[in-house]
Each structure stands twice: as structure tokens, then as C-alpha cells.
Amino acid sequence: MSHVTITDPHHFLFGHRVEVLKERSGRGPAYVVVALPDGRPRAVRIASTDLAETITSGPNAADLPRISARTLIPLMQHLSASLSLLDEKVIRDDPRDRFQVALRIDPCRRWQIHPAVRRTTFRACGRICRPRRKPRSLKSSPRCSGGCKRFPARPEGDWVVLISLNVADERLTTAHRAKLAYVYVRQSSVNQVRQHQESTELQYRLVDRAIGLGWPPERVQVIAEIGLGNAGLVVSLDASRLARNNRDWHQLLELCSVFGVLIADGERLYDPRAYHDRLLLGLSGIMSEAELHQLRMRLHQGERQKAARGELRLPLPAGLAYDRAGTIILNPDEEVQARLHLVFAKFQELQSARRVMRYLDRNGLSLPVRPLLGPSPHEIVWRAPDSARVLSVLQNPAYAGAYVYGRRQKDPSRCRPGSLTGTVKVAIADWAVCLRSAHPGYISWEEFMANQRRLADNVAHFEAGHAGVPRKGAALLQGIAVCGRCGRRMSMRYTGPNADYPVYCCRSDRDQEGSALCQEVRALAVDALVQRVVLDALVPDQIEIALAAAGQLEQESRQLERQWALRVERARYEAERARRQYDAVEPENRLVARSLERAWEERLRVAEAVEQEHARWRGQEPLLIGPAECAGLQALGENLPRIWNAATTSAADRKRILRFVIREVVLDQKRTRGQVWLKIVWQTGATSEHHVQRRVHTYRNYIDIDRLRQRIVELNAEQKMDAEIAAILNQEGFVAARGCAFKGENVWLLRTRWGIPTVKINGVDKNPRRWPDGSFSIQGAAAELGLTPQTVFDYLARGLLAGRQLAKGQPWQIELSDEQISQLRNRVRRTKHSKKEAS
């Protein structure tokens, strides 16, 4: 016996052959002390080694009993279905049956043994009690070797079958009893703890069950975890109390198998390491999960069916209440009604939930709420207004008189343990139940839907086509400007010392990909053009044209309505005729009756389809304008410019007016050189393209650079100087770079960049000695008089010489006669002689 092989598949040394250091036996299962691969000693049960096979196959194997508790476990499991027919108070089995232990609770809360059990017994202290002698009859009770008192011969009271297994089962070892017994008690809600006290009491009695299995009372704890390795038993009423799904259940079984923990329920004891016990535990978990799923499904189906009829009692908001008959009515409190009517009216005016909140806060008005929890549930309390409370009022369909079920649902992918997360809103089209006009409301369903569209559009979700709330910035196209290069919405930024210059920016590529800006467009010129186009489109003449077009559409709509009415009438006539034919046939003539019945059903389906198509067409037909609306529209063309330019009209008001007629504006400043191309998309679907000259930093992006160059060349050829050319360009409407007027310096810069020299009398050659008209140039006069050119300029300034200049910067033409030449030469000689004498 120097080496043994570990044969237990659940042991961490399974398949290893290790050295035996010592063998021990006594109370409890026999085990051997083996040496681990690192040399440390470790106790291993003999049943987990190949020594168990050697013992059973040895020479004394014939003397062993033919059955054992381990071999009887499958039989007990097979007969467990018939055990339910037994009486729970009195054991009706043969007293010699060792598979059931009946216990009862005496006034001192001690567990006692039914007299029918004549072998292994135990007390509340947990000690194993062994009878000193064989009892003479069933009326006598065994005496404990430890000095326990004799139990009464005929016990009285209620006897309960707690376990259908012999207490001395070999699975219950001293090692198990040396650890803690964990009893799992679970109630799903506080309401269950208050009202379902019998279930709670039944689960707490599992503590006595653990005491009955041999654990001392001080070592039984009520706890929900077992992973620290100090547990020997986990007791639960059933599998569903420990785990709500198979994943958690099998994880628990794996932990119990690794740490050698037993599992007990209200009927028997299980060892997760044993194959049959693990199989039963797995099936129990599967059945428990299926049962919970079925119960949940039935409850939800019943709830949905009741909600579909509008009979499910749902929590109501503060503005509604139930009367004594259970009917939904408006809250009788007039202050509550007035406050909610104010919220809806202000939202129609301000078009923003946040602005409504600010209005209420500025005027010190609170909002009524009805909390479901807290110190005063389902009672009206007044709270300070905030955005969430205002949105809860505007988004609640109950205020529109609708009965709705299924507005929110659980999203398992968003649930996090320990928190009330995972609840998401459901789209209106996906609500499970939506019964309109089910009870009185504060607004109509159409107004409620319009409010939802407004709230969705107020969110700056540009990818979904929402423009966002008009804000106080000066940019007129905030939220509706679209990049003409990439198609994304353009954001805003403001430049200048006082942030007075708005700029439309397309920076999605830079923010998402780190690349350069797509484009930036200065807003002042674009806004001015859009404003002019909108005001021109809403002048009285244009409104008259629009009304005339609406009149034509109305006349066409009436003609189409007449055609639809005839079509619907014919479909109904055919259905009625088929009904009369069916009624005229004899009931006994089933062949004809069946054919006429099918024809009648077909006519009914056709009539219903025609009516549905007619209803869809009526929903899409153009708006019919009455005389009052016509008068109002005509007055709009006269009043709009005055309202637009009024000092009391804010930038947000102008943006809101603009969005009534314009859906979006597409901008592109790189499509045309020097210009911003924009396309206005109107609410009617029509489009119009426009161009506006933009300010450029360099003349490379100048809009009319070719025409400007040609004009400067022409003016320069006419012997115009730079200042004269600049003045002419300004008169002709040319604008320099950066939007300023032309100056002589700008013309000189352009001539220098384009290589355009100043035009002279002789072109671009050097000045000759004498001009064709006989006049002298500066160089010719200097050579003729023996002076320097600078002295000639000095003589011209002092009036000693007479000359003319076509324009500033043009060559001089000096008139010199022979007499003047002689006098000036003598003057030069005298001046030189005087300088010599002076020196």
C-alpha cells in the first residue's frame, strides 16, 4: 500500500498516482494521508482511490452486505413519486423501513424521533445517539449512550416528514458537520414578506432541518453565498429559491462540487459530486426555470389581455383620478387642472419644454406630481418645476385622453445588477395597447402628436433631421444649414472681439477622423440674402399667387373627392347586392349557399379596401383654405416685414418664423470661385438656388479676377495712374479683397503681381535725350546743362526750369530754348567758380 491512484473524477488529483503516508479509520469515512506532488500531506477518502476497489474485490467481499445506502438511492428516487401519497402526520410504512425519519417539534423547540425509528437517532444538540440495547417493542423507546433521556413511548403532537433519507447516510460526514450549514431564505418583495408569512415561516424552518441533520444550532447561519470554502450544507426550499435560471443553478452546483458542499431541500439530501444526484439537481433546475417562465408568461398574457380591454388599472398622473366606480376623470382639484392647462398653453406659445420650465420658475409656480413611493404614495404633492417634470407632462398620453399600455419595456442588454436600469421607451407606433378617447383629457390626440414631433425636433439630432431649438444667437440658419460638400449639418461658432460675426462650420471630419475642416462659411452675407429672399417670397403679390394655386388644388381635390365617392358607393352596392343574393337562397341548398357566401365575403373585402384607400387619400389631400384663412394670409404679407424688423423681435423669433417656410439651406463656398452657392429647400418641397459674393483673403479666390485684370490693363493703357484706376474700379462696383474699396496701393500690388508696368510716352523703353516733340527728358536736360538729374528736379521745384508731367509717376517733358540753355550754363559756371574761390 505504498502508492494509490485517485479515481474520483471530481478530485483535483484525478488520475494521479501518489504515495500513501498514513491510513486512518474510525468514526466517519476512512481516509488515507497521501503526499502531494510538492511534498505536502493531504487527506483523501479511501472511496476516492483505487483502494475501494481492492477492498470490495478482496477475500472478505462475500461477507459484506449485498445492498448499501448508495445502491438504494436510485430506488428511492424511483419511488419518490409514490411518497406523496403518504400521510404527512403519521408514518404508515413498515416500521422496519429505514428510509423515512419523522420528527416533531416539542414545546421546547427540540426535534424528537418518531418511535417507529429504532436505529440511529439524534437530538437538537447534534450528537449522534446510539441505542444501548435493542428495544423490546415499538412501545419502548431507545436510550442514548450519551445519557439522553428516554423519549415518550407514544408521542403526541404533529409529526412531519422532513427527510426521506436515513440520517446516517454516508454522504453526511464529520467533515461536513464541521463546517457551516447555509440556509437560503428568499422573498421577492416586501409585500410578500408582509402578506405571505407562511412561505417565509416555511423557509425559516429549514434552519431546524439543518439542525436535524446534525449541525449544532450555533453553526447554522442564514446566508446566500458559499464560495469561501467553510460551508458543508446548503438548504433551500426548492431549486428556484437558489437560482432563477440554469446558468446560476449550474454555477452553484459546480461550486458545491468543487468545495464538497451538500445540498438539501424539503425532501432529501443531494451530493453534487455523485452522478445521479447531480443529474437530479440539473433536472430540478431545468424544471424550476421552465415553471417560472410559464408562470411569468401566463401572468403577462393575462395582464395584456386585460389591458387590451382597457380594464387594467394603471397608475394615473397628477391631472387624472379614479372615481368611486373606477372611471378615469379629471382631477377635481381646480388648481391642478389650471396648472396643467397652463403648461400645455405655454408650450404652444414657447415651443420648448425648457422655456416652459423657466417661465414657471420665474413666476414661482410649482407642478403637481403623484409619487408611487415615499411617505405619501398616490397623493398629490407640489414640486418645483424642472425639465424632467415638464417633459413628463408633455409626453404622457393620458393627458390626451388615451389609455396606453406598454410605453416602456425592459432591455436585457442594458440591465445592470443591483440597479433599476434597462428600462427603455417604446416608440408610439409600437405601443402594445393604445385606446384613444378612452377618458377625458386636457388636449386632443392630434395636439399630443404635434407636441411629440416638436419635442423630437427640438433635440439637436442632426442625423435624424432634427434642427434643434431656435436659440438666441445671431445666425439665422442655426440648425438648418447643411454642408453642400458632405451633406452633414453645419454647426456654429462666433468670431470677432465681441463674438458678433457668426460662422457656419462643417467640422464633422475633423472631430471624427482628425482631418481638416470641410468648410467654413461666414454667415452675415448668407443670412442677409436668405432674409431678403424670404421677405420677397411673402409679399402680398406672392401670397395672392399662392392662394390662387391653392384654389386650383382645392377645385381639383373636389373633383377627385367626387370620383372617390362614386367608387366607394359602387363597392358598397356590390357588397349589399351579394348579401341580398345570399339571403335569397334556400339554406338547404348548401352548394349554392357556399358559393354565394364566398362571393359576399369577397365583396366585403373589396369594399373595406376601397374605404381604407379613400381614408388614406383624404389624409394626404391638400389643405382646404376658407375665406377667413385667405384674409389672414393676405394680412400676413403686409405685417411680416414690420414684425421681422421690430426691435422686440428676437433672433430666436426670426429663426422660428423662418422655419415655417424653409426646411433647410445647403451651403457650398468652393463650388463657385469667390461666391457662396446656396440652395434653399422650402417646406413645400420646392428649391431655389442663389449666389452671394463672399469676402476673400487673397485674390486667388476673387470672383471676377479675370475681368478685374482686364480692366486694370485697359485703364493703365489709357495712361491712368494707380489712384485714378482705383477710383474708376470703385465706381464700376469692383470690391477689393476682404470686402474693402480699392486704393492706389491695391492697384500697384496687382500691377506688380501681374507684371503690368506703368505706361510711358515711349512705352517701356528708357527715357530718350529728347522727346519727339522736342522737349527734354530729365536725363537729357541734365546732360545738356552739365548737371545731375537731382539738380534738374531741384530746378523744376524752384521754378528755374519749366516742365510738364502727364500724370504723377509719368516722365517729365522739359522745355528748353537756346537762350535758357546759355543762361543756365553760365549760372553753372559761376556757381562752380565761386565754390573754387571759396575753397
Helices and strands as residue ranges (DSSP letters): E 3-5, E 17-24, E 31-35, E 41-45, G 46-48, H 51-56, G 61-63, H 69-78, G 80-85, E 101-105, E 111-113, E 121-122, E 128-129, E 160-163, H 174-177, E 180-183, H 190-195, H 197-204, H 206-212, G 217-219, E 220-222, E 231-235, H 239-242, H 246-259, E 262-264, E 269-270, H 275-308, E 320-322, E 328-330, H 334-350, H 353-362, E 367-369, E 381-383, H 387-394, G 397-400, E 403-405, E 408-410, G 412-414, E 423-425, G 428-430, E 433-435, H 445-458, G 462-464, E 481-483, E 491-495, E 501-506, H 508-513, E 519-522, H 523-537, H 540-584, H 590-620, H 627-644, H 651-661, E 662-672, E 675-682, E 687-693, G 699-701, H 705-717, H 722-731, G 737-739, H 744-754, H 778-785, H 789-798, E 802-805, E 812-815, H 818-838
